[in-house]
Amino acid sequence: ERKYFAEAVRFVDQVALLDGQIGSETISLIDEVRPFTWVVMEEDDLPQKRAFCDANQIGYQVIAEEVLIQLPDEPVTLDESASSQKKVLVTGCFDWLHSGHVRFFEETSELGDLYVVLGHDKNVRLLKGEGHPQFREEERRYMVQSIRFVKQALISSGHSWARPSWVTGTI
């Protein structure tokens, strides 16, 4: 399930499953997936990791958390060329994105270019109750837009169950 989800992410080129235990100071060297760079979050930076990369001629880069919590100002850049495909519109909260959602996107994208309309934060709270949404609307839009089957993700501006007339933006 995790492999399926990872392969559905637009930014992922290849997924390899590893058997056995994964160490915290090294990465598995697989012939088919020879890493060029090992990228870690700031709190995971260890001298042992740097030494492993030096010994195996692998680049090493640390990304600070403040960089990762900032979402891009604009949605993911997509191929905006005219499409002869039908436009398919689906709506939902997509508050806790999971492989079932990805499978839904995959299936519906076979009908045409898939546009996903997400409920805005206030509406998700109205429909699902206190404690929701678990992720802000811009985070949810970014996550849904990151799925390769989705042509574009938009945030609804309406209240109650989503209706296409409430969509902010154009399709």
KOLKEKOL-154345 format. One record per residue (C-alpha): residue in one letter; x, y, z negated. Coordinates in steps of 0.5 Angstrom, whole numbers, plus 500, padded with zeros to 3 digits. Example, Ala and Ser with C-alpha at 12.3 -4.5 7.8 and 13.67 -1.06 7.14 Angstrom:
<pts>
a525491484 s527498486 
</pts>
This chain:
<pts>
e500500500 r506505498 k509503505 y503504509 f502511505 a509513506 e509511514 a503516515 v506522512 r508526518 f515528516 v517521515 d521517520 q522510517 v520507511 a525501509 l522496503 l528494498 d528487494 g531487488 q533492483 i534500485 g540503481 s539510478 e546512481 t547508487 i542507493 s542501497 l546501504 i541498509 d545497516 e538499520 v537505515 r544508514 p543515510 f546521513 t545525506 w542523499 v538528497 v536529490 m532533485 e536538480 e534533474 d536527478 d543530479 l549525476 p556525477 q556518479 k551519485 r556524488 a562519487 f558514490 c556518496 d564520497 a566513497 n561511502 q561517506 i554520505 g552527504 y549529498 q544535497 v541537490 i534541491 a532545485 e525544483 e523552484 v524550491 l519544491 i513547488 q513553493 l508551499 p510554506 d506560507 e503557513 p500550515 v504545518 t506547525 l503543530 d502542537 e497547539 s497545546 a490544549 s487537548 s482534552 q480530546 k473530542 k474534536 v472530529 l470534523 v471530516 t469534509 g471532502 c475534496 f481529497 d483531490 w487525489 l490523496 h491516496 s491510502 g484509502 h484517505 v489515509 r486509512 f480514513 f484519517 e487514521 e480511523 t477517524 s482520528 e481514533 l475518535 g478525537 d483530534 l481530527 y480536523 v479535515 v475541511 l477540504 g473543498 h475550495 d477549488 k471552485 n466548489 v470541487 r470543480 l462544481 l461538484 k466533480 g466537473 e471540468 g478537469 h478538477 p481539481 q487536479 f491539485 r490546487 e486547494 e493550497 e496543495 r491539497 r491542504 y498541505 m498534503 v492532507 q496536513 s502532512 i498526514 r500525521 f493523523 v490530522 k490535527 q489541522 a486541515 l482547513 i479550506 s472550506 s469557503 g462555502 h459552495 s455545494 w456539499 a461542505 r457544511 p461546518 s458553518 w462554511 v469553514 t474558514 g478559520 t477556527 i477550530 
</pts>
